[in-house]
């Protein structure tokens, strides 16, 4: 009986330890800004604001979403650092979660999109940006 309790406790502990600490409802929290750095490769400076972050790390297929405001120079750095390319006409990606207060079904409409597919064809990076409002949306997932 002690062995079963120990295994259950260990399993729950490992599950909780694997989860990302973030606040999906509040912008600019330290965990959200850390998520930006983790996925985009650099710490967001003061010119990057309203950083929202979502992570789904349960199961084999992971999904991450970020939304933030920034000048075009930051987006250009992301494109360069992640080696993103303009979206081809025939590109079909996985739909992001769109029921978040900061990512709605029409959030990326009319925005320029850049992508990168991993060599394995299973890891995808997607970035949308508009000069009009300076808002970027980032979606990373594996299938």
C-alpha positions as CSV (number, residue, x, y, z in Angstrom):
1,X,0.0,0.0,0.0
2,X,2.9,2.4,0.8
3,X,4.4,1.7,-2.6
4,X,1.2,2.6,-4.4
5,X,0.9,5.9,-2.5
6,X,4.5,6.7,-3.3
7,X,4.0,6.0,-7.0
8,X,0.9,8.2,-7.1
9,X,2.6,11.0,-5.2
10,X,5.6,10.8,-7.5
11,X,3.5,10.8,-10.6
12,X,1.5,13.8,-9.5
13,X,4.7,15.6,-8.5
14,X,6.3,14.9,-11.9
15,X,3.2,16.1,-13.7
16,X,3.0,19.3,-11.8
17,X,6.8,19.9,-12.2
18,X,6.5,19.6,-16.0
19,X,3.8,22.3,-16.3
20,X,4.8,25.8,-17.2
21,X,4.0,28.6,-14.7
22,X,2.2,31.4,-16.5
23,X,-0.8,33.6,-16.2
24,X,-3.1,33.3,-19.2
25,X,-5.3,36.2,-18.1
26,X,-2.8,38.8,-17.0
27,X,-0.2,40.6,-19.3
28,X,3.4,41.1,-18.5
29,X,3.8,38.8,-15.5
30,X,7.3,37.5,-15.0
31,X,6.4,33.9,-16.1
32,X,4.8,35.3,-19.3
33,X,7.9,37.4,-20.1
34,X,10.0,34.3,-19.3
35,X,7.9,32.4,-21.8
36,X,8.6,35.0,-24.4
37,X,12.4,34.6,-23.8
38,X,12.1,30.8,-23.8
39,X,10.4,30.6,-27.2
40,X,11.7,33.7,-29.0
41,X,15.3,33.4,-27.8
42,X,15.9,36.8,-26.1
43,X,14.6,38.7,-23.1
44,X,11.8,41.1,-24.0
45,X,13.0,44.7,-23.4
46,X,10.8,47.6,-22.2
47,X,9.6,48.2,-25.8
48,X,7.8,44.8,-25.6
49,X,4.6,45.2,-23.7
50,X,1.3,43.4,-23.1
51,X,2.9,40.0,-23.1
52,X,0.3,37.2,-22.8
53,X,1.4,33.5,-22.8
54,X,-0.4,30.2,-23.0
55,X,1.1,26.7,-22.9
56,X,-0.4,23.3,-23.4
57,X,2.3,20.8,-22.5
58,X,0.2,17.8,-21.7
59,X,0.5,14.8,-24.0
60,X,2.7,14.3,-27.0
61,X,1.6,17.3,-28.9
62,X,2.6,20.6,-27.3
63,X,1.2,24.1,-28.2
64,X,2.4,27.6,-27.1
65,X,0.8,30.9,-27.9
66,X,2.1,34.4,-27.2
67,X,0.6,37.8,-28.0
68,X,2.5,41.1,-27.4
69,X,2.9,44.7,-28.6
70,X,6.3,45.8,-30.0
71,X,7.9,47.9,-32.7
72,X,8.7,46.4,-36.1
73,X,12.4,46.0,-35.2
74,X,11.6,43.4,-32.5
75,X,9.6,41.4,-35.0
76,X,12.4,41.7,-37.5
77,X,14.8,40.3,-34.9
78,X,12.4,37.3,-34.2
79,X,12.1,36.6,-37.9
80,X,15.9,36.7,-38.3
81,X,16.8,34.7,-35.1
82,X,14.2,32.0,-35.7
83,X,14.9,31.9,-39.5
84,X,11.2,32.4,-40.3
85,X,10.1,32.7,-43.9
86,X,7.0,34.4,-45.5
87,X,4.0,32.1,-45.5
88,X,3.6,30.1,-48.7
89,X,0.2,30.3,-50.4
90,X,-0.5,26.6,-49.8
91,X,0.5,26.6,-46.1
92,X,-2.0,25.0,-43.8
93,X,-1.2,25.1,-40.1
94,X,-2.9,24.0,-37.0
95,X,-5.5,26.3,-35.7
96,X,-4.4,28.0,-32.5
97,X,-6.6,28.2,-29.4
98,X,-8.9,31.2,-30.1
99,X,-11.0,31.4,-27.0
100,X,-8.5,33.5,-25.0
101,X,-9.4,37.1,-24.3
102,X,-6.2,38.2,-26.1
103,X,-6.5,35.7,-29.1
104,X,-9.8,35.7,-30.8
105,X,-10.8,33.9,-34.1
106,X,-10.1,37.0,-36.1
107,X,-6.9,38.2,-34.2
108,X,-4.5,37.2,-37.0
109,X,-6.7,38.2,-40.0
110,X,-5.0,40.8,-42.2
111,X,-1.6,40.4,-40.6
112,X,1.5,39.4,-42.3
113,X,2.5,35.8,-41.5
114,X,5.9,34.1,-41.3
115,X,6.5,30.4,-40.6
116,X,9.1,27.7,-40.1
117,X,8.6,24.0,-40.2
118,X,11.1,21.8,-38.4
119,X,13.2,19.3,-40.4
120,X,11.0,16.5,-39.0
121,X,7.9,18.2,-40.4
122,X,6.3,18.0,-37.0
123,X,7.4,21.2,-35.2
124,X,5.9,24.5,-36.5
125,X,6.6,28.1,-35.7
126,X,4.1,30.8,-36.8
127,X,4.3,34.6,-36.4
128,X,1.8,37.3,-37.4
129,X,2.4,41.0,-37.1
130,X,0.7,44.3,-38.2
131,X,2.4,47.7,-38.4
132,X,-1.0,49.3,-37.8
133,X,-1.4,48.3,-34.2
134,X,2.1,46.9,-33.4
135,X,0.7,43.7,-32.1
136,X,2.3,40.3,-32.8
137,X,0.9,36.8,-32.4
138,X,3.2,33.8,-32.1
139,X,2.1,30.1,-32.3
140,X,4.4,27.1,-31.8
141,X,3.3,23.5,-31.9
142,X,4.2,20.0,-32.6
143,X,2.0,17.3,-34.2
